[in-house]
């Protein structure tokens, strides 16, 4: 997502009780939402989606585990001096004494270009508000629309997104072959080992005879290894054990909502939960042969922006059965363009 996000939150990881209130005040004055935590796990969870992090001498060492392009600003209480060694090790782009230099910090946070750095390679989690919404089809089409992407299927007992794309017999690696240590591996090495469909979409799915579920550490290791190299599309079901992990790793959640009352009601429950996890959410309406709700009603009830509408595609089930979805269905090109317009800015 390339457009500036002036409302993107700022994470305040300030343990010093003297400057903590001042840090909160500055974030509020900048008109930004605040995530207030010194928990290293929470810091890591939010790092990729915040506009900036405010740290002090206590929390600066935690910056070693966050993405290297995260904006960090180091704070010291009056009268100083600033511990420049700690500030440099934290990767801080700015080091200030507060409240003496609070205006300088406020100016830095008020810049419109201070935004999450998803760039042109976002991590997108796609969730269906109901079963059978067509989530896997949308994921596959979105990945193909990017031309070069990583498509992740988290479901252990599904038919497999590789089967949807006709790559079920490809001997390349599957989830069972991915280490569960969570360690990063070179993105090029990982991507080259995965099944590939044209134009250059790499697929990670489970094997047909697998007896183990995808582990959270496996998922995190793969996403963090590839993040920033190409777009990552994650296909995840709303009741999946890894739903929280997928959402936390994502820059954006796309909620696919069938035009049915029960599906809309489910989406209305999901949207507030997703937003509490500080992730951007957009809705895509999935048309049915008969629908009792329209796009405006779905937006009103769920509270999500409905950025595209996906039609029912005649002939697609037969195409998939006979050999997989070889190309992006023509009927999906317009909704994909609308969705990409929102994602790319």
N, C-alpha and C positions, 0 to 999 in steps of 0.2 A: 504494500500500500504506500504509494509514493507521495501522496498529498500530505501536508502538515496536519497534525492532529493537536491543535492547541489545547484540547481538553484531556489529552493523555495524562494519566496519573504520574505523580512523583512519589517515589518510595523514600520515606524518611527512616533511615537506619541509624538513628542517633541515640546512644545510650547515656550520654552525659546529661544529667537532669538540669544543668544550668542553661544549656543551649537548646534542649529539646523543644520547649515551648516556642522559642524564637523560630526554630526551623519549621514548625507547624504553621506559625503565623505567616511566614514568608511564602510557603506553598499556597496557603489560602489567598494571600494578596495577589499571587500570580494567576489566580482563577483556575487552579488545577486541583483535581481530586487527589487525596493523600492516601497512601498505603503506609501505615505506621507499624513497623516491626523491626526487631533486632534479631529475630530467629533466622539462623543461616539457611534453614530449609525454605522458609517463606521468601527470603531474599533471592535464592536461586530460582524459585518458582515464578516470580514476577519479573525477573531481570530482563527478559527479552521483549516485554511489552510496555515497560514504563518509559516516560520521557527522560527521566534522569533519576539518579540516586544521590541522596545526601547522606554522607557517612562522617563518622568522627574517629578518634584514635582507637576506640574499642572495636568498632565494626569494620574498619578499613581492611584488616587482614582477610575478611570474608570475600573481598572482591576478587581474590585469586581464582574463585570457582565460577565466576559469572562470565558471560560472553564478552570477548575482548572489545567489542564495539559499543558496549554500554557506556552511557554518559555518567560520569561520577564526579561529584563535587564534595570536596573535603572541608569540614568545618572544625574550627578551634574556638574555644571560649576566650573572652578577654581576660587578661591583657595579651595573650599569646605567649611565646611566639608560635608560628606554625611549624609543625614537625614535617618538613618537606620530604624527608626520607619516606615516612609513612604515606604521605600524599602521593608521591611518585609511584610507590609500590602498588598503591590502590588503583593506579591508572587515572587519577583525577585530572580533569581538564581545567579545574579551577580550585584554588585553595583560599579560603577567606576566614577572617576572624569575625565572629558575630557576638554582639549586634553591630560592632563598629563598621563592618563592611557588608551589612545586610542589603543595602541598596544595590550593590554590585551583584550579589547572589540573586536578588529579585529580577534584575535586568536579564541575567543569564537564563532564568527560568521562564521569563516572559517572551523570549524569542520564539517566533512562529515556526522556526525550523527545528526546534527542540522537540523531537517526536520519536516514537519507537522506530527502530531501524530494520523493519521487515524488508524494506526496499522492494525490488522486483521479484524476490524469491520468498513469498510468504509461506507460512505453515497454516493450512486450512483444514479444520475438522468439519466433516459433513455428517450431520445427524438426522435421521428420520424421526419425525414426531410420532410415527406409527409404523408398524411392520408393513412391508410391501409397498413402501412409498416410492421405491425406485432409487434409493440412495446410492447403491453401487453403480447404477447406470450414470447418474449425475457425476459421481466421482470420476469414473472412467472418461466421460466426455470432457470434463473440466481439465483433467490431466492432459488429454490429447490436444485440447485447445491451447494449452501452454506449449505444446510441441515437445518440450523437454521437461520432465517432471518425475518425481518419485510418487508412486501410488501405493499406499499401505492399506492392507486389509487386516483388521485386528481380530476379526471373528474366527474362532476356532472351528465351529460346527457349521459354518455356511458352506455353500457350494464352492466358494472361492472366487475372488475377482479375476484370478488367472483363467478360470474356466469361462467366465463371462467374455473374456477377450480372446479365447481360443488358444491359450498358452499352457493348458494343464499338463501337457506332455513335455514341456521344456525341462531339461535336466538341471537347470540353474538352481541356485540355493533358495531355500524357503526358511520360514521362521525357525524350524528345528536346527538349522545350521548356524543361526546367529548366536553369538556368545551372550550369556545372561549376566555378564559382569557389569554391563553398563558403560564400559570404557569406549572412548571414541576410537574410530578407525578412519583411515584416509577415505574421504568421500568417493574419490575416483575409483578406489579399489572395491569399495562396497557396491557402488552402482554398477560397475562392470560385471559383477558376479551375479546380478539379478536377471530374471527374464525380461525381455524387452519387446515392446510392440511399437510399430511406427506411429509417429515419426521418431521419437526417442523417449518413450515412457517406460520407466523401470517399475517392475511390480514386485511387491513383497507380500506373500500370502502363506497360509499354512499348507502343509502336505495333506493328502487325502487320508493317510494312515497315521497321522500324528496323534499321540496320546497326551500331549501336554498343551496347556494354554500358553498364550503369549505372556511373557513376564513383563512387569512394569519396567524393570531395568533394561530389558531387551529393547522395548519401545523407545525409551528415553535415549539409550545409546545410539540407536539408528537415527532418530530425529536430530539429535545434537551433532552427530557426525556429518549429516548432510545439510543441516540448516545453513542458508546463505549460499549454497552451491546451485540449487535449483528449487523450484516450487515443490512443496510436499503436500499431498492430498491424503488425508486420513479418513477412511471409511469406518465409522464406529456406530454401533447401535445404542439406543438411549438407555438400555438396561445393562450394558456391558460393564464388566468389572473394571475395565480400564477407561471408562468414560471420563472420570475426573482427571486422570493423567493426560488423556488426549486433549481435553479442554485446556489444561494448564500449559501444555506445550504449544498450543495453537496461538497464532496472531489473530485469527478470525474463525468464528463458528458460523457455518451455513446450516440453517435449520430448514429441512424440507418438510413442508406441511401439506398433506393431502386435504382437499377441500371437503372435509367431513367434520361434523360437529365434535365427535370424540377426539379426532386428531388435533383439532384446533384447541380443545380443552387441555389436551396433553401438552401442546406447545405453550399454552398460557402458563402452565406450571414450570416448564423448562426455562423459559426466557428469564424470569427473575433469578433463578438459581444460577444460570450462566453468567448473568451480569454481576452477581455477588462475587464471582470468581474473577472479576475484572477483565473480561474478554469481550471484544466486539462481537455482536450477534446481528446477523441479517436473516431474513426469511425468504424462502422461495416457495411459491404456491404450486402444488401438484394438482393439476386438473383431474377430475374424474368424469366418467360418462354422464353422471348426474350429480350435481352438487347443490347443497342447501345454503352455502356461504360463498361470498365473493371476496375479491382481493381486499377491498376496503374493510370489510367486516373482520377478516382474518388479522389485518394489521391492527385494528382497534382492539380486538379481544386479546391478542397475544402481546401487544406492545412492541412488536418488532417491525422494522421497515421491511416491507415485501418488495424486493428489488427485481424479481423476475417471476414469470409463470411458465411452468413446464407442462406441455400438453401430453395427452395420451398418444403414444406413437404406434400406429397400426403397422403390423409386420415385424416389429422389433423382436417380440418373443420367438417368432419363427426363425429369424436371422440368427439369434443367439443359439437356438437349439441346433441349427444346422452347421454352425462353425464359429460362432462367437461374433461379437460386435466389431466388425472390421474397420468401420469409419464412424465419425460422428454423425448421427442421424440429422438430416436436414432440419427437422422440426426443432432440434435443440440449439441450432446456431443462434437464433435470436435471443433466447433466454441466457445462453452462455455469454453473448456479447453484453447483455445487460448486467449480468453478474460480474463479469470481468471489469466492466466500467466502474462498478462500485469498488472492487478490490484494488484495481490499479490506480484509480483516481484520475 
